[in-house]
Amino acid sequence: MIGDQKVLFSGMQATGNLTLGNYLGALKNWVDIADEYLTFFSVVDLHSITVRQDPAELKKRARTLLTLYIAAGLDPEKNCIYYQSHVSGHAELAWILNCFTYMGELNRMTQFKDKAAKHADNINAGLFTYPVLMAADILLYQADVVPVGKDQLQHLEITRDIAQRFNAIYGDVFTMPEPYMGKAGAKIMSLQDPAKKMSKSDENPNASIYLMDDPDTVIRKFKRAVTDSEAQILYRDEQPGIKNLIDIYSASTGKTPDEVVKEFDGKGYGEFKMAVGEAVVSVLKPLQDRFAELSKDKAYIDGVIKNNAEKAEYYSMKTLRKVQKKVGFPERIR
Ligand code: TYM
């Protein structure tokens, strides 16, 4: 809470091409609920360098991501859309919170274990303390709600644990954040291996739908999606490929899984896959058109970046100064 306003914070990494998972699991929900909150949507570039990045590529991707936030329907006049690296409070609060987080807690994080296994030659301290930086992002703005996909729930839990620990010592400093997940789409799976989540970093391009995929590519990828030989469209764990397609169709159209099952009762997989592909194309097309338009307007995007960084800085400082005072840092003399 800031004053009497409920706050929403969320962010994404610019480490690859955004997938349909990122859109249906997060970005779409941001747009759906943004109006109810004072919002902060960050391009979390500090998080990105926990894995080696090509600097020019990172910079380009960060701008693309920021532009995509707007293309997806977030109005930057109302929603604070900014680069995490432009607001120093994130790193400063993360340092303080590091001193209130235990190694044992961080050791349990499944994302750390996965990423450490994937980048065995670069298991840096930043990768380990990544969830603390995420906690700082959220707590810095006193966020009440954090819309994320399922894979981020463990990071939300540790954020709450850190906040609780800090509040127990220093009084009510931080708002307790709650995760928000949509009815469908919280975990979109790979189209090639429905046991794995759809991921920006998947090496097989057929496994993911990218937000910038053209209609033909989208349809082709859905046609090739791995299913099963059951020949029935049912929403159940025994048919993970079909279940995933139902989730995608459901999140793209707003229909419930039950309604989708009824709609395709007795129909073949080929017809169903086509329908899912078309539903996704009609979600992506307007976003792509708007993105192309926005990308041409350099001055506009630059203005958004500048103004919103100032706004984020203003709100973040309120919390940071309070925290610094609580832990006993001397006040500034003016
Ligand atoms: P990131 O960049 O990996 O993903 C961005 C958002 O997309 C969701 N997501 C998915 N949802 C459904 N199905 C999928 N297959 C799928 N893949 C990704 C993620 O859950 C996420 O909501 N650590 C975060 C970024 C972050 C953040 C934060 C988020 C940094 N600070 C503070 C919220 C609040 C991350 O790497 O997300």
Boltz pocket constraint, residues with backbone or C-beta under 6 A from the ligand:
constraints:
  - pocket:
      binder: B
      contacts: [[A, 9], [A, 10], [A, 11], [A, 12], [A, 13], [A, 14], [A, 21], [A, 22], [A, 23], [A, 24], [A, 25], [A, 26], [A, 27], [A, 44], [A, 47], [A, 133], [A, 134], [A, 137], [A, 138], [A, 146], [A, 147], [A, 148], [A, 149], [A, 150], [A, 151], [A, 152], [A, 185], [A, 186], [A, 187], [A, 188], [A, 189], [A, 197], [A, 198], [A, 199]]
      max_distance: 6.0
